[in-house]
Amino acid sequence: MTETTHTLVIGGGQAGVATSAHLQKQGIPHLVLERARIAERWRSERWDSLVANGPAWHDRFPEAEFQGLSPDAFAPKDAVAAYFETFVRTRDLPIRTGVEVTRLERTEAGFRATTPKGVIAARNVVVATGPFQTPVIPTVVTDPAITQLHSSSYRNPAQLPEGAVLVVGAGSSGAQIAEELARAGHRVHLSIGPHDRPPRRYRGQDFVWWLGKLGKWDVKTPSPGTEHVTIAVSGAYGGQTMDFRRLAALGVTLLGRAGSYRDGRLHFADDLARNIEAGDRNYLSVLDEADAYAAAQGLDLPAEPEARQFLPLPPSVTQPILSLDLAAEGISTILWATGFRLDFGWIDLDIFRDDGRPRHQDGVSEVPGLYFVGLPWLSCRGSAFIWGAWRDAERLAAHIAGRG
């Protein structure tokens, strides 16, 4: 037997929930399939102490606030999962959990989705599985004495064996985990690549507020050469600017990008100083643009000259370490905070680029009736955020309604 629905949404995270809400508003019959639980990645693929990187007034759907949380607080991961679960329940959205789509094909009438629990036919399909699919570990370290795990498997410092830790990757996840481990008493090395590092707050406003006022959330594509630049920002410990000099002052040894591994030694690029300098330029550019905007708009915001004062560069930057004997350094764990790659192998359609991203225009694929939502830079810089997925989902639901 084949079940039939007008529109099938695959994925029950923030993008799938947002899409369901807008399809419901349009009066479009639909079904959402989630292979685990609603917002599962927030529940089981994040570390225990994780909080949202934006304040609660910002990192949410426009139609629902976080309950019992200050608007300026940073929501713990369990509160984020509960937020989506409550949103689904109060709106009675048709989400079916514990059902994984293993194959998606095109048919004369639309699409056919195969699951272990049966086949579902639909006129339209919205793929809302998100960007965090297959963990990436770029360098092979073959020493069996070293525990290796991806950031998606890290939970807390007590999980790790005794000894020093090498964290590879200094985006938001890597930087926050490195700080947590250092505060817990671990000796930590942190491998840092190209990154942006905005101020957490400036002149009394959170950086997400400034990026909105400066029009940066609506930028359509990343600047050339910045596609793989991560952002280092944190809501942990009440929210603070992620400054790697500060981590060095906590005892973290800073390193350049990780490279090859040979004979027990891991080698690093001689790019740490350049990466720190580029991050500083990004930080200062936000301050400059914020000052110019405040002056142009006549905003009565307190000046903050101390925001431009930096700690001195640590010796690990001025005298870079280009290779580490892992055993000699007592490194017992390598934690790879090196991101994810997309995995759409279950979609049996020739619509993907060489990098695994689908060919689409603002989420509308070249196959009529097939849509994507929740991916980074889907329509703009904000697309992968909770509120960005909401906005993209609203537009795509209207497109689906227009198809009839």
Helices and strands as residue ranges (DSSP letters): E 2-10, H 14-25, E 30-34, H 40-44, H 77-91, E 95-97, E 103-106, E 111-115, E 118-127, E 134-135, E 147-150, G 151-153, G 157-159, E 164-168, H 172-183, E 188-191, E 195-196, E 201-202, E 205-206, H 207-213, E 230-231, G 236-238, H 244-249, E 253-255, E 258-262, E 265-268, H 272-297, G 305-308, H 315-318, E 323-325, E 331-336, E 340-341, E 360-361, E 364-365, E 370-372, G 381-384, H 386-403
